[in-house]
Amino acid sequence: QNVELNKVQDKVSVSQGNLLDGVNEQADIVVANILAEVIMRFTDDVAKVVKPGGYFIASGIIQTKKQDVKEAIIASGFTVEETILMEDWVAIIAKRND
């Protein structure tokens, strides 16, 4: 509904799945707003589907898990470009290394 309300249905496709299971093509960007523990478990999978130079935005991270998530993202071949803090929540924007 949100895609239609914003009139971007010709540019955005939305599907429901189990994380990245069944994703066979590469994407310019992957966004995950889930628990830090889940993000840390699938950073390698994200690196497989994000194009070189593409982005991974991870959010929904509590402050105490920020460093652990950053380390997992970096270990999977990303460079953290920005960390955004809002109250007790953290979002990390990372770029896949070429």
C-alpha positions as CSV (number, residue, x, y, z in Angstrom):
1,Q,0.0,0.0,0.0
2,N,2.8,2.4,0.9
3,V,4.4,1.9,-2.5
4,E,1.1,2.7,-4.3
5,L,0.4,5.7,-2.0
6,N,3.8,7.1,-3.0
7,K,3.2,6.3,-6.7
8,V,6.5,4.4,-7.0
9,Q,5.1,1.0,-8.0
10,D,6.9,1.2,-11.3
11,K,10.3,1.6,-9.4
12,V,9.9,-0.5,-6.2
13,S,9.1,-4.1,-5.8
14,V,8.2,-5.6,-2.4
15,S,8.1,-9.2,-1.5
16,Q,7.9,-11.2,1.7
17,G,10.4,-13.9,2.5
18,N,12.8,-15.4,5.1
19,L,15.7,-12.9,5.1
20,L,17.6,-13.4,1.8
21,D,16.4,-16.9,1.1
22,G,15.5,-17.1,-2.6
23,V,17.2,-13.8,-3.6
24,N,19.2,-14.6,-6.6
25,E,19.9,-11.2,-8.2
26,Q,22.1,-8.5,-6.9
27,A,20.7,-5.3,-5.4
28,D,22.0,-1.7,-5.1
29,I,20.8,-1.6,-1.5
30,V,19.6,-3.9,1.2
31,V,17.8,-2.5,4.2
32,A,17.2,-4.5,7.4
33,N,15.3,-3.2,10.5
34,I,15.6,-6.2,12.7
35,L,17.3,-7.4,15.9
36,A,21.1,-7.0,16.1
37,E,21.6,-10.7,16.6
38,V,19.8,-11.4,13.3
39,I,21.7,-8.8,11.4
40,M,25.0,-10.2,12.6
41,R,24.0,-13.7,11.5
42,F,23.3,-12.7,7.9
43,T,25.9,-10.1,7.0
44,D,27.8,-12.5,4.8
45,D,24.5,-13.3,2.9
46,V,24.0,-9.5,2.5
47,A,27.4,-9.2,1.0
48,K,26.5,-11.8,-1.6
49,V,23.5,-9.9,-2.9
50,V,24.7,-6.3,-2.6
51,K,26.4,-5.1,-5.7
52,P,30.0,-3.9,-5.3
53,G,29.7,-0.3,-4.3
54,G,26.2,-0.9,-3.1
55,Y,24.8,-0.2,0.3
56,F,23.6,-2.1,3.4
57,I,21.5,-0.1,5.9
58,A,21.0,-1.9,9.2
59,S,18.7,-0.4,11.8
60,G,16.7,-1.5,14.9
61,I,20.0,-1.9,16.7
62,I,20.2,-1.2,20.4
63,Q,23.2,0.9,21.6
64,T,24.8,-2.0,23.5
65,K,25.0,-4.0,20.3
66,K,26.3,-1.2,18.0
67,Q,30.0,-2.3,18.0
68,D,29.2,-6.0,17.5
69,V,27.1,-5.2,14.5
70,K,29.7,-2.8,13.1
71,E,32.4,-5.5,13.4
72,A,30.2,-8.1,11.7
73,I,29.4,-5.7,8.8
74,I,33.1,-4.9,8.3
75,A,34.1,-8.5,8.5
76,S,31.7,-9.2,5.6
77,G,33.4,-6.8,3.3
78,F,31.7,-3.5,4.0
79,T,33.0,-0.1,5.0
80,V,30.8,1.7,7.6
81,E,30.1,5.2,6.2
82,E,27.7,6.5,8.8
83,T,26.3,5.6,12.2
84,I,23.1,7.4,13.1
85,L,21.9,7.5,16.8
86,M,18.3,8.3,17.8
87,E,17.7,7.9,21.5
88,D,18.6,4.3,22.3
89,W,18.5,3.1,18.7
90,V,21.3,2.9,16.1
91,A,21.3,2.7,12.3
92,I,24.4,1.9,10.3
93,I,25.0,2.8,6.7
94,A,27.7,0.7,5.0
95,K,29.1,0.4,1.5
96,R,30.2,-2.8,0.0
97,N,33.8,-2.7,-0.9
98,D,34.6,-3.1,-4.6
